[in-house]
Amino acid sequence: MGSSKFEDPRLGVYCCGHMFRRERPARLVIREEGDWQFLCGGVDHSDPLEPYHVSVGVLLDADSTLNQIADLPPEWEAERAEVGGAWLRTVGKQ
């Protein structure tokens, strides 16, 4: 497992099926009500098993740039256009 800027790489997070199967990268990350959600940003989700619960370390192994948002505050969101692109951080739903 690669280096993690998250406090614990075993932290349980939710992700969409596209990310779980490594078909698409994370483009939207949401911290809501204490949970982390890593999403591809697409609207074409039909996987009945979603959301998947995995350790953040599994996602970091596939994309170490997710470390850039390890300090995202609770109730905030971060979005990017592509892997390696800048994360736009915004306050989530209040």
C-alpha positions, 0 to 999 in steps of 0.5 A: 500500500502506498503512502497515505496523507489520510490519518488511517489508510484503513479508513472506511469510505464509500465509492461508486461501482465505476471506481470500485471496478477501476473503470473511472477515476474519482472526480467528486469527493464529498464529506457528509455526516461523517462519511467520505464518498468518492465518486466518478461524477457520472450520472449513469449508475445502475449497479445495485450493489452501490455504494461500495464500502472500501478502505481509502488505501485501496483507492489511493493505490489506484490514484495517489492524487486523492491524497491532495484532498485528505484535509477536506473539512467535514461537510465540504466537497471537492471536484476536479475535471480530470486526474491531476487537475486542480480540486475545486473545494466548496462548502457542501449542503448546510 
